[in-house]
Amino acid sequence: MVGRWGGDEFIVVLDSGLAEAQSHIERLQKWVFGEYTVQLGTDPPKVNMDAALGLVEWQPRGTVKEVLGRADAAKYQEKTAARVAGER
């Protein structure tokens, strides 16, 4: 299930284990992320497509609020790691 969560945030719910979900994410990153040339006028700009992803697994007796909070924290952790890596 895929839906827009708000602004530029989306949520994807998979019926799978964590390892399979990670495999889906890696495939998505290879397929979508990267540099694209936008065919616009005589000087086509290049656009880099990237995103931070927060992958978490549903915990027994967990609430939707808890899983979304953990996913949000994981997303921001990935954003911070990417920013630090880019500064090197």
Secondary structure as a PSIPRED ss2 file (coil, helix, strand):
# PSIPRED VFORMAT (PSIPRED V4.0)

   1 M C   1.000  0.000  0.000
   2 V E   0.000  0.000  1.000
   3 G E   0.000  0.000  1.000
   4 R E   0.000  0.000  1.000
   5 W E   0.000  0.000  1.000
   6 G E   0.000  0.000  1.000
   7 G C   1.000  0.000  0.000
   8 D C   1.000  0.000  0.000
   9 E E   0.000  0.000  1.000
  10 F E   0.000  0.000  1.000
  11 I E   0.000  0.000  1.000
  12 V E   0.000  0.000  1.000
  13 V C   1.000  0.000  0.000
  14 L C   1.000  0.000  0.000
  15 D C   1.000  0.000  0.000
  16 S C   1.000  0.000  0.000
  17 G C   1.000  0.000  0.000
  18 L H   0.000  1.000  0.000
  19 A H   0.000  1.000  0.000
  20 E H   0.000  1.000  0.000
  21 A H   0.000  1.000  0.000
  22 Q H   0.000  1.000  0.000
  23 S H   0.000  1.000  0.000
  24 H H   0.000  1.000  0.000
  25 I H   0.000  1.000  0.000
  26 E H   0.000  1.000  0.000
  27 R H   0.000  1.000  0.000
  28 L H   0.000  1.000  0.000
  29 Q H   0.000  1.000  0.000
  30 K H   0.000  1.000  0.000
  31 W H   0.000  1.000  0.000
  32 V H   0.000  1.000  0.000
  33 F C   1.000  0.000  0.000
  34 G E   0.000  0.000  1.000
  35 E E   0.000  0.000  1.000
  36 Y E   0.000  0.000  1.000
  37 T E   0.000  0.000  1.000
  38 V C   1.000  0.000  0.000
  39 Q C   1.000  0.000  0.000
  40 L C   1.000  0.000  0.000
  41 G C   1.000  0.000  0.000
  42 T C   1.000  0.000  0.000
  43 D C   1.000  0.000  0.000
  44 P C   1.000  0.000  0.000
  45 P C   1.000  0.000  0.000
  46 K E   0.000  0.000  1.000
  47 V E   0.000  0.000  1.000
  48 N E   0.000  0.000  1.000
  49 M E   0.000  0.000  1.000
  50 D C   1.000  0.000  0.000
  51 A C   1.000  0.000  0.000
  52 A C   1.000  0.000  0.000
  53 L C   1.000  0.000  0.000
  54 G C   1.000  0.000  0.000
  55 L C   1.000  0.000  0.000
  56 V C   1.000  0.000  0.000
  57 E C   1.000  0.000  0.000
  58 W C   1.000  0.000  0.000
  59 Q C   1.000  0.000  0.000
  60 P C   1.000  0.000  0.000
  61 R C   1.000  0.000  0.000
  62 G C   1.000  0.000  0.000
  63 T C   1.000  0.000  0.000
  64 V H   0.000  1.000  0.000
  65 K H   0.000  1.000  0.000
  66 E H   0.000  1.000  0.000
  67 V H   0.000  1.000  0.000
  68 L H   0.000  1.000  0.000
  69 G H   0.000  1.000  0.000
  70 R H   0.000  1.000  0.000
  71 A H   0.000  1.000  0.000
  72 D H   0.000  1.000  0.000
  73 A H   0.000  1.000  0.000
  74 A H   0.000  1.000  0.000
  75 K H   0.000  1.000  0.000
  76 Y H   0.000  1.000  0.000
  77 Q H   0.000  1.000  0.000
  78 E H   0.000  1.000  0.000
  79 K H   0.000  1.000  0.000
  80 T H   0.000  1.000  0.000
  81 A H   0.000  1.000  0.000
  82 A H   0.000  1.000  0.000
  83 R H   0.000  1.000  0.000
  84 V H   0.000  1.000  0.000
  85 A H   0.000  1.000  0.000
  86 G H   0.000  1.000  0.000
  87 E H   0.000  1.000  0.000
  88 R C   1.000  0.000  0.000
